[in-house]
């Protein structure tokens, strides 16, 4: 996999659980102080203990500055694309452009249907998602939006407001048909957690994205690549995901950047979240950036 030379950026995944809001707010502040680039929030609104993702992000955006917010990823089956684009554009205006719109086809058909969403199969979900990306891109740019198909009925409306900076559209997925959509339509690919898409399986998925982009006349190098990384820094035993001392994290993330092509890493700490984020900010992120910069300079 080719390193496309994008800036190396880092995010922190925030727990949307209502009963952990105070802790989550403190973690967000820690991430801002630590120089992280993104605060990421998952979107599973059918979970009774979860806050609504957009409401939570709006709340936190009012308490922070500089750092951007990523929906990781917004469920397109429960968030119609025209309204989702409206929400993202509005947040972009309110925050001065601190929003990245990550979207996905939906994680659970049963849970989506239980909440009133349409129950769609695999092929139909992929088609719905690809059309939704077209609708959202038009809506985020402003002006008239019209899209009539068997899956969407956008009869025409004047989209706006237009945010001060373009809102990136990143697509989450791991199956071949959805990866091909990322190559044809998205500004970035969001990989599921490293325990679900382990590093050894990444090159084959990147290849699908690159080939789909080229077939659509797009430059694969323009597509960002985002890895959700769960794990723990330090001498933990039996931890989930990437576990090891800071040096191991630096070596591993550097390898995943220059060899697997990822440019953004979203950290999902499995324990002691604030202490882990502080450690990541001081001993992992700067060293990875320096190491990647050095390797790129040698090429």
BANUVO-530182 format. One record per residue: z, y, x of N, C-alpha, C in turn. Coordinates in steps of 0.02 Angstrom, whole numbers, padded with zeros to 5 digits, always signed. Atoms other than C-alpha are relative to their C-alpha. Layout:
BEGIN
ZYXZYXZYX/...
! end
This chain:
BEGIN
+00000-00060+00043+00000+00000+00000+00000+00062+00044/+00006-00061-00039-00047+00172+00066+00054+00050-00018/-00045-00056+00010+00081+00309+00088-00043+00061-00013/+00044-00056+00020-00001+00454-00005+00026+00068+00023/-00023-00062-00031+00104+00585+00082+00035+00049-00046/-00037-00045+00045+00195+00658-00068+00070+00014+00028/-00069-00013-00021+00363+00742-00035+00046-00055-00025/-00049+00050+00020+00506+00618-00039+00055+00035-00040/-00050-00030+00044+00620+00661-00185+00048-00052-00026/-00053+00045+00021+00779+00588-00254+00030+00022-00066/-00033-00014+00063+00861+00575-00424+00061-00044-00009/-00059+00039+00019+01020+00509-00503-00006-00017-00074/+00000+00020+00070+01026+00410-00664+00068+00016-00031/-00061-00018+00035+01154+00477-00787+00011-00046-00060/-00018+00043+00056+01244+00366-00912+00003+00041-00064/-00001-00039+00062+01209+00428-01090+00055-00021-00049/-00053+00023+00045+01364+00343-01163+00044+00059-00021/-00038-00056+00027+01458+00463-01276+00072+00001+00028/-00069+00002-00022+01628+00403-01216+00008+00013+00075/-00003-00015-00072+01583+00443-01035-00029+00069+00016/+00033-00064-00008+01517+00618-01062+00034+00042+00054/-00035-00041-00049+01652+00705-00959-00017-00023+00071/+00017+00027-00066+01619+00590-00812-00073+00014+00018/+00071-00013-00012+01431+00611-00831-00012+00073+00018/+00008-00071-00017+01446+00800-00829+00022+00013+00072/-00023-00009-00069+01545+00790-00667-00050-00030+00049/+00049+00031-00044+01416+00672-00593-00062+00044+00007/+00057-00046-00003+01276+00793-00638+00015+00058+00048/-00019-00055-00045+01369+00933-00549+00000-00023+00072/+00000+00027-00068+01393+00822-00397-00071-00008+00026/+00070+00008-00020+01207+00784-00393-00032+00067+00016/+00026-00068-00014+01164+00969-00402+00026+00024+00067/-00029-00022-00063+01284+01009-00261-00027-00040+00060/+00026+00042-00054+01212+00864-00160-00073+00010+00015/+00070-00014-00015+01035+00932-00167-00050-00049-00029/+00047+00045+00033+00959+00798-00278-00054+00040-00036/+00056-00033+00033+00792+00840-00359-00002-00011-00075/+00007+00020+00070+00809+00751-00526+00065-00028-00027/-00050+00035+00039+00936+00701-00656-00038-00040-00053/+00038+00043+00044+00867+00552-00753+00045-00028-00054/-00038+00026+00057+00922+00494-00925-00043-00052-00036/+00035+00052+00037+00870+00330-01006-00002+00017-00074/+00009-00016+00071+00815+00330-01188+00002-00064-00042/-00008+00057+00045+00884+00192-01300+00040+00024-00061/-00037-00031+00054+00931+00286-01459+00029-00049-00050/-00027+00051+00046+00963+00125-01555+00066-00028+00024/-00066+00020-00024+01116+00096-01446+00052+00046-00032/-00046-00043+00036+01261+00159-01554+00045+00042+00044/-00043-00039-00044+01361+00218-01405-00036+00052+00041/+00038-00047-00041+01220+00320-01328-00011+00066-00037/+00021-00065+00025+01195+00505-01353-00076+00004-00002/+00071-00011+00000+01021+00562-01398-00021+00032+00067/+00020-00021-00067+00928+00587-01235-00017+00074+00004/+00020-00070-00003+00850+00756-01274+00058+00047-00012/-00059-00042+00012+01012+00827-01343+00044+00002+00062/-00040+00003-00061+01105+00769-01189-00031+00040+00056/+00034-00038-00052+00975+00840-01071+00005+00075-00013/-00005-00071+00017+00975+01007-01162+00069+00027+00015/-00069-00020-00014+01164+01013-01149+00011+00009+00075/-00010-00003-00073+01163+00976-00963-00043+00054+00032/+00044-00052-00028+01017+01093-00929+00032+00069-00004/-00033-00065+00008+01121+01238-00995+00057+00008+00049/-00056-00003-00046+01258+01194-00870-00021-00004+00073/+00024+00009-00067+01148+01175-00716-00056+00050+00015/+00059-00038-00019+01017+01268-00618-00036-00040+00055/+00041+00029-00053+00880+01217-00495-00024-00071-00015/+00018+00070+00005+00882+01030-00532-00041-00013-00063/+00043+00017+00056+00751+00953-00645+00026-00061-00037/-00021+00056+00042+00773+00826-00785-00059-00045-00015/+00050+00050+00012+00677+00665-00810+00023-00047-00056/-00013+00052+00049+00671+00558-00966-00025-00066+00030/+00015+00059-00041+00676+00384-00890+00012-00065-00040/+00057-00037+00024+00589+00341-01006+00007+00010-00075/-00002-00014+00071+00566+00419-01179-00041-00052-00039/+00030+00053+00040+00524+00290-01313-00053+00030-00047/+00054-00029+00039+00354+00334-01385-00004-00027-00071/+00002+00027+00068+00378+00221-01536+00047+00038-00047/-00048-00037+00040+00524+00328-01595-00007+00075+00008/+00009-00072-00013+00465+00497-01530-00075+00015-00003/+00071-00013+00007+00293+00545-01598-00025+00048+00054/+00022-00036-00059+00187+00617-01456-00005+00076-00009/+00005-00072+00010+00155+00788-01533+00069+00033+00002/-00068-00028-00001+00341+00818-01562+00033-00009+00068/-00027+00010-00067+00386+00744-01394-00026+00053+00048/+00028-00053-00042+00268+00865-01309+00031+00067-00017/-00032-00062+00021+00344+01006-01411+00070+00006+00031/-00067+00000-00029+00518+00957-01352-00003+00013+00075/+00005-00009-00072+00463+00946-01170-00023+00071+00017/+00023-00068-00012+00370+01112-01178+00056+00050-00012/-00056-00044+00015+00520+01195-01259+00052-00001+00055/-00048+00006-00054+00637+01128-01126-00027+00033+00064/+00030-00032-00058+00515+01186-00993+00006+00076-00003/-00009-00072+00008+00520+01363-01063+00073+00020+00009/-00071-00018-00002+00709+01363-01082+00031-00008+00070/-00029+00014-00066+00741+01297-00906-00042+00028+00058/+00043-00024-00054+00602+01383-00810-00040-00055+00034/+00044+00052-00027+00503+01224-00787+00036-00061+00029/-00039+00055-00030+00641+01099-00745-00003-00063-00042/+00006+00060+00042+00573+00951-00842-00059-00042+00023/+00052+00049-00012+00474+00794-00804+00003-00049-00059/+00002+00042+00060+00419+00691-00954-00020-00070+00019/+00013+00071-00009+00436+00506-00922-00002-00034-00067/+00009+00033+00066+00375+00399-01067-00015-00074+00010/+00015+00071-00001+00356+00216-01109-00016-00025-00069/+00022+00028+00063+00290+00104-01245+00056-00026-00044/-00057+00024+00039+00464+00052-01302+00025-00067+00026/-00028+00059-00032+00583-00079-01235+00013-00058-00047/-00021+00053+00046+00629-00176-01391-00033+00011-00069/+00034-00007+00064+00514-00200-01541+00049-00009-00058/-00048+00011+00054+00658-00265-01647+00045+00060-00010/-00044-00058+00006+00772-00119-01608-00038+00061-00026/+00041-00055+00024+00631+00005-01637-00011-00006-00076/+00010+00011+00072+00592-00072-01807+00064+00011-00039/-00063-00009+00034+00776-00072-01852+00017+00073-00011/-00013-00072+00005+00779+00116-01825-00054+00036-00039/+00052-00031+00042+00624+00146-01932-00066+00009+00034/+00063-00006-00035+00490+00142-01799-00047-00058-00018/+00049+00052+00014+00331+00041-01813+00009-00059+00048/-00002+00060-00042+00335-00137-01749-00071-00015+00025/+00066+00009-00028+00186-00150-01632+00001-00055+00052/+00007+00051-00051+00127-00295-01526-00022+00029+00066/+00015-00023-00067+00082-00286-01343-00064+00041+00006/+00064-00036-00006-00102-00236-01354+00001+00065-00039/-00003-00060+00041-00070-00113-01495+00046+00053+00031/-00045-00047-00033+00076-00035-01401-00035+00034+00059/+00037-00029-00057-00034-00010-01247-00050+00052-00025/+00049-00047+00026-00171+00072-01351+00034+00062-00028/-00037-00057+00027-00044+00181-01442+00024+00046+00056/-00026-00039-00056+00031+00235-01276-00055+00040+00034/+00055-00036-00034-00136+00280-01198-00023+00060-00041/+00020-00056+00043-00186+00386-01347+00055+00053-00001/-00056-00048+00001-00012+00465-01348-00002+00045+00062/+00004-00040-00061-00035+00522-01168-00054+00054-00006/+00053-00049+00011-00199+00607-01215+00024+00056-00046/-00026-00049+00047-00114+00694-01361+00050+00046+00034/-00052-00041-00033+00034+00752-01257-00029+00046+00052/+00030-00043-00051-00074+00818-01117-00033+00060-00032/+00031-00056+00036-00173+00923-01240+00052+00047-00029/-00052-00041+00031-00016+00983-01328+00037+00042+00052/-00036-00036-00052+00071+01032-01166-00041+00057+00029/+00044-00054-00025-00080+01136-01116-00008+00056-00051/+00007-00050+00052-00073+01232-01281-00069-00003-00033/+00064-00001+00035-00213+01269-01402-00004-00052-00054/+00007+00047+00056-00281+01162-01544+00002-00072+00023/-00005+00071-00015-00239+00978-01544-00021-00039-00062/+00025+00041+00056-00331+00853-01652-00016-00069+00028/+00013+00068-00023-00334+00663-01634+00007-00046-00060/+00000+00044+00058-00382+00546-01774-00023-00069+00021/+00017+00069-00016-00380+00358-01747+00041-00045-00046/-00040+00047+00039-00306+00201-01822+00074+00004+00017/-00069-00001-00024-00147+00234-01722+00033+00068-00004/-00026-00068+00002-00128+00423-01729-00040+00042-00050/+00033-00045+00047-00166+00554-01861+00025+00071+00013/-00016-00069-00017-00153+00725-01779-00057+00042-00028/+00055-00031+00036-00254+00829-01900-00019+00069+00025/+00017-00064-00029-00251+00988-01798+00057+00050-00006/-00051-00052+00001-00117+01111-01749-00004+00040+00065/+00001-00044-00059-00097+01256-01628+00062-00015+00042/-00056+00021-00041+00012+01185-01489+00028+00058+00041/-00034-00050-00040+00137+01289-01395+00075-00005-00013/+00019-00046-00054+00233+01366-01316-00022-00039+00062/+00022+00030-00063+00154+01331-01147+00054+00013+00052/-00053-00010-00049+00288+01302-01015-00025+00037+00062/+00020-00040-00058+00288+01408-00856-00032-00041+00055/+00031+00045-00048+00237+01258-00751-00021-00063-00037/+00021+00061+00034+00140+01102-00801+00055-00052+00000/-00049+00053+00006+00252+00963-00864-00033-00066+00022/+00030+00064-00021+00213+00803-00766+00011-00054-00053/-00005+00057+00045+00179+00650-00873+00002-00064+00042/-00009+00062-00038+00249+00494-00791+00008-00057-00049/+00000+00057+00046+00226+00323-00872+00039-00058+00031/-00037+00059-00021+00349+00179-00859-00033-00063-00026/+00028+00064+00020+00289+00000-00866-00006-00047+00059/+00007+00049-00054+00263-00160-00769-00053-00052-00012/+00052+00049+00015+00132-00265-00858-00069+00029+00015/+00065-00024-00024-00051-00255-00804-00034+00051-00045/+00036-00047+00043-00121-00167-00958+00033+00069+00000/-00034-00065-00002+00012-00031-00954-00008+00033+00068/+00012-00028-00066-00008-00010-00767-00069+00030+00005/+00067-00028+00000-00193+00017-00794-00002+00067-00037/-00004-00065+00034-00151+00155-00919+00028+00053+00047/-00028-00048-00049-00044+00237-00785-00054+00024+00048/+00053-00019-00045-00193+00234-00669-00052+00046-00032/+00051-00040+00034-00311+00308-00798+00026+00067-00025/-00023-00057+00039-00197+00435-00881+00060+00038+00028/-00065-00030-00016-00028+00469-00801-00001+00039+00066/-00010-00036-00063+00030+00589-00666+00045-00039+00047/-00043+00040-00041+00152+00458-00603+00016-00066-00033/-00022+00064+00025+00207+00278-00621+00074-00008+00013/-00071+00013-00006+00392+00243-00654+00010-00076-00002/-00015+00071-00001+00438+00068-00599+00068-00013-00031/-00067+00021+00021+00581-00021-00687+00044-00012+00061/-00048+00011-00054+00737-00059-00584-00025-00051+00051/+00019+00045-00054+00716-00147-00418+00021-00072-00012/-00018+00069+00016+00802-00300-00492-00048-00030-00050/+00050+00024+00047+00664-00313-00623-00069-00002+00031/+00063+00001-00038+00517-00268-00511+00021+00002+00074/-00022+00001-00069+00573-00325-00338-00055+00023+00047/+00050-00028-00047+00487-00252-00184-00060-00045+00013/+00055+00046-00014+00383-00408-00154-00054+00002-00054/+00048-00002+00056+00299-00383-00324-00034+00068-00007/+00026-00068+00008+00262-00198-00301-00073+00007+00020/+00070-00012-00021+00097-00205-00202-00051-00021-00052/+00049+00022+00051+00008-00305-00338-00003+00050-00058/+00000-00049+00055+00062-00178-00469-00032+00066+00022/+00032-00061-00026+00012-00030-00360-00076-00009+00002/+00072+00013-00004-00159-00111-00336-00033+00009-00069/+00027-00008+00068-00186-00118-00525-00007+00075-00016/+00002-00072+00013-00143+00067-00539-00057+00034+00038/+00051-00031-00042-00257+00116-00395-00070-00016-00025/+00067+00020+00022-00405+00017-00458-00017+00032-00067/+00013-00032+00065-00387+00086-00635-00015+00074+00010/+00013-00071-00014-00378+00263-00566-00070+00010+00027/+00066-00007-00030-00533+00240-00461-00055-00013-00051/+00049+00015+00052-00628+00163-00607-00007+00058-00049/+00002-00058+00045-00583+00317-00710-00021+00064+00035/+00021-00059-00037-00643+00435-00574+00057+00043+00024/-00059-00036-00023-00467+00485-00522+00018-00020+00071/-00024+00014-00066-00393+00496-00349+00068-00033-00004/-00066+00032+00005-00251+00367-00338+00054+00037+00039/-00049-00036-00041-00167+00477-00208+00036+00054-00040/-00031-00053+00040-00128+00606-00343+00054-00027-00047/-00048+00030+00046-00021+00483-00442+00066-00012+00037/-00066+00010-00030+00165+00491-00400+00025-00071-00016/-00027+00067+00008+00261+00328-00381+00077+00004+00004/-00073-00009+00008+00444+00319-00438+00033-00068-00006/-00036+00064+00001+00566+00177-00406+00072+00013-00024/-00070+00000+00022+00728+00155-00504+00038-00051+00042/-00034+00044-00048+00849+00084-00376+00074-00006-00018/-00070+00014+00015+01012+00005-00429+00033-00033+00060/-00034+00030-00056+01142-00041-00300+00063+00037+00019/-00062-00030-00024+01292+00010-00198-00004+00011+00075/-00001-00017-00071+01315+00094-00030+00069-00018+00027/-00063+00019-00029+01449+00017+00080+00010-00075+00001/-00014+00071-00010+01532-00150+00111+00022-00036-00062/-00017+00035+00061+01533-00214-00067-00025-00072+00003/+00022+00069+00004+01519-00399-00103-00020-00017-00071/+00022+00021+00066+01422-00474-00245-00029+00055-00042/+00029-00056+00039+01344-00308-00295-00070-00015-00024/+00066+00008+00029+01187-00293-00397-00051+00044+00035/+00054-00040-00028+01024-00236-00319+00006+00010+00075/-00001-00017-00071+01017-00148-00151+00072+00015+00020/-00070-00007-00021+01187-00166-00066+00003-00001+00076/-00007+00000-00073+01232-00119+00112+00025+00067+00024/-00023-00062-00030+01290+00015+00231-00055+00053-00003/+00050-00053+00003+01203+00185+00235-00062-00013+00043/+00057+00013-00043+01094+00130+00381-00050-00049-00032/+00043+00048+00035+01029-00016+00278-00039+00035-00055/+00034-00038+00052+00988+00102+00135-00056+00043+00030/+00051-00043-00031+00896+00220+00252-00060-00042+00022/+00055+00043-00022+00794+00079+00329-00041-00025-00059/+00035+00030+00057+00753+00004+00159-00041+00052-00038/+00037-00050+00037+00704+00163+00068-00057+00028+00040/+00056-00022-00043+00600+00219+00217-00057-00050-00004/+00052+00052+00005+00508+00053+00212-00034+00002-00068/+00030-00002+00067+00483+00067+00024-00044+00062-00008/+00043-00060+00004+00410+00241+00049-00065-00009+00038/+00060+00001-00042+00290+00210+00192-00041-00064-00008/+00036+00063+00007+00245+00028+00156-00018-00016-00073/+00014+00014+00071+00257+00016-00035-00029+00060-00037/+00032-00058+00030+00201+00193-00073+00042+00040-00049/-00042-00039+00045+00350+00258-00171+00017+00068+00032/-00018-00067-00026+00388+00444-00155+00062+00027-00033/-00059-00023+00036+00533+00462-00277+00045-00060-00014/-00049+00053+00012+00691+00358-00289+00056+00026-00045/-00053-00018+00047+00811+00368-00437+00057-00050+00011/-00058+00041-00018+00983+00303-00387+00041-00016-00061/-00043+00024+00053+01081+00198-00512+00061-00032+00033/-00059+00029-00033+01253+00175-00432+00036-00048-00047/-00031+00051+00042+01341+00019-00494+00076+00009-00004/-00073-00012+00002+01518+00083-00459+00015+00066+00035/-00023-00061-00034+01615+00237-00404-00056+00051+00005/+00062-00037+00000+01469+00344-00457+00002+00065+00040/-00002-00065-00035+01525+00514-00391+00005-00009+00075/-00006+00013-00072+01579+00447-00222-00065-00028+00028/+00064+00028-00022+01417+00348-00210-00054+00053+00005/+00050-00053+00000+01311+00499-00253+00012+00048+00059/-00016-00043-00058+01402+00604-00123-00022-00033+00065/+00019+00037-00060+01373+00469+00008-00076-00002+00007/+00073+00002+00000+01190+00454-00040-00027+00068+00023/+00024-00068-00015+01169+00644-00027+00009+00017+00073/-00015-00020-00069+01247+00658+00145-00027-00047+00053/+00017+00048-00051+01202+00497+00234-00065-00038-00011/+00061+00038+00014+01049+00424+00149-00061+00046-00008/+00058-00040+00016+00933+00555+00076-00027+00040+00059/+00027-00039-00056+00920+00672+00228-00031-00044+00054/+00026+00045-00052+00894+00526+00347-00066-00031-00021/+00064+00028+00024+00757+00450+00238-00055+00052+00007/+00051-00053-00005+00666+00616+00229-00021+00009+00073/+00016-00010-00071+00678+00638+00418-00040-00059+00028/+00034+00059-00026+00624+00460+00454-00072-00004-00025/+00067+00002+00028+00474+00468+00337-00043+00055+00032/+00036-00055-00032+00424+00637+00409-00021-00019+00070/+00015+00021-00068+00432+00564+00584-00056-00052+00001/+00052+00051+00003+00328+00412+00537-00067+00029-00019/+00063-00032+00020+00198+00518+00450-00030+00040+00057/+00025-00039-00056+00185+00629+00603-00030-00043+00054/+00026+00045-00050+00147+00478+00711-00066-00031-00020/+00061+00032+00024+00002+00422+00604-00060+00045+00009/
! end
